[in-house]
């Protein structure tokens, strides 16, 4: 469920930029970083 929300947010952010899966590099890196942080946290549980 959590991943689903993250995916939805990613899609919303992408649609805001009007790009098909292509974000400005810095933003894409931040999203990837946040995803890996979320994955680390979920592994702890």
Protein Blocks (a to p, Z undefined) as FASTA:
>chain_A
ZZmmmmmmmmmmmmmnopghiacfklmmmmmmmmmmmmmmmmmZZ
